[in-house]
Amino acid sequence: MTSIPADASPDEPAAGRPLSLATLAVAAGRPPREPFAPLNVPPTFASTYVQGGPDDYGRFRNPTWSALEEAVGRLEGGRALAFSSGLAAVSAVLDEVPVGGVVVAPVGSYSGTLAALAKMQRSGRVGEVRTVDVADTAAVEAAAAGAHLVWVESPTNPLMAVADIPAVVAAARAAGALVAVDATFCSPLVLRPLELGADVVVHSATKYLSGHSDALLGVVVVRDDDLEQRLRTTRTLGGAVPGTMESWLVLRGLRTLHLRVQRSQASAQVLAERLAEHPAVDRVRFPGLPDDPGHSRARAQMTGFGSIVCAEVRGGVAEADSAVAACRLWIPATSLGGVESTLERRRRHAGESVEVPETLLRLSVGIEDVEDLWADLDAALRS
Ligand SMILES: Cc1ncc(COP(=O)(O)O)c(C=O)c1O
């Protein structure tokens, strides 16, 4: 089982030592300790505040968002802004590209981000989108020349390509481009891109940060004051603000992130190793496997290997679909990062990249008993 380093946070020391990320996930973003104060920030349902201070309207701020933002910011080592969904967070960052600007983006990455970029390109808002294999550092370096934004996903969703983030950052810096990393697959307990030099971290907090498949929310984390201010303005004027209830749910989910991550990562490793030997599986993509192309990079930059495993089923679409349909415990569902294990054949979505094999199943490993998960999966694949 992967442990989270005790000295991983640059944040305030407790009794002379920095708080671990596991502790921060529990301790950050709480109200001041006063007699009879609640331990948790309660949900504040308010569109309107009594006049007297700045930003006295609910589209500018809300105490429940602030608590979540403080906690996520501490975990990432930056300042967080919450948005109404992951894609709203992605869009706010894409809005940083100047009109007609150039964006480098990974092939086989999240289809929603690629679709948003394609739409921006069609309207002329973005001049060029250069898609590259983000694991091919030389290709990223070549594409970065003249770019304004280098977008990274690592591992990519769903091809599981692992980027050499420090090398990508260096190439982007040389080109004067901003680097944004969508770290949704990892959560800050597994990957901290700001520490690797990235300018921006994006999360679909809908996934691991929330962890319970009951809220849509996005987060952007940065260190630069001007960038933070611009993103805040984009949020206020674009109106993609998070809901109070969603913010509260995600903060509640965050309290157990370290336990969920430890458990699901350990199970993902077991399942990936067994799937790699399974007669009904052609290929497993999981950076925790020693022969995976992203293994050594993932070892160097991540704390563990995450809990998404992609498997290409032997045969064709019919075999892949019937394996999904035969599962009894695994839930056929899109999305990922919940306590419950889910799987889907990604190409069933019309918008998925053609680079993604038709038979690729994306498995999001939850926190159930690993032997129950294996028994169900093995039987479904053999059926
Ligand atoms: C990597 C990644 N980024 C962003 C998003 C978008 O997040 P949301 O669905 O919360 O808008 C997703 C959703 O699946 C995702 O997987």
The ligand as a Gaussian input file, in Angstrom:
#p B3LYP/6-31G(d) Opt

LIG

0 1
 C       -9.921000      14.372000     -16.731000
 C      -11.233000      15.097000     -16.642000
 N      -11.242000      16.439000     -16.661000
 C      -12.392000      17.134000     -16.599000
 C      -13.616000      16.496000     -16.548000
 C      -14.889000      17.301000     -16.525000
 O      -15.415000      17.311000     -15.235000
 P      -16.963000      17.516000     -14.898000
 O      -17.686000      16.317000     -15.410000
 O      -16.953000      17.671000     -13.412000
 O      -17.411000      18.747000     -15.609000
 C      -13.649000      15.103000     -16.536000
 C      -14.949000      14.387000     -16.482000
 O      -15.030000      13.203000     -16.701000
 C      -12.429000      14.390000     -16.582000
 O      -12.392000      13.047000     -16.567000

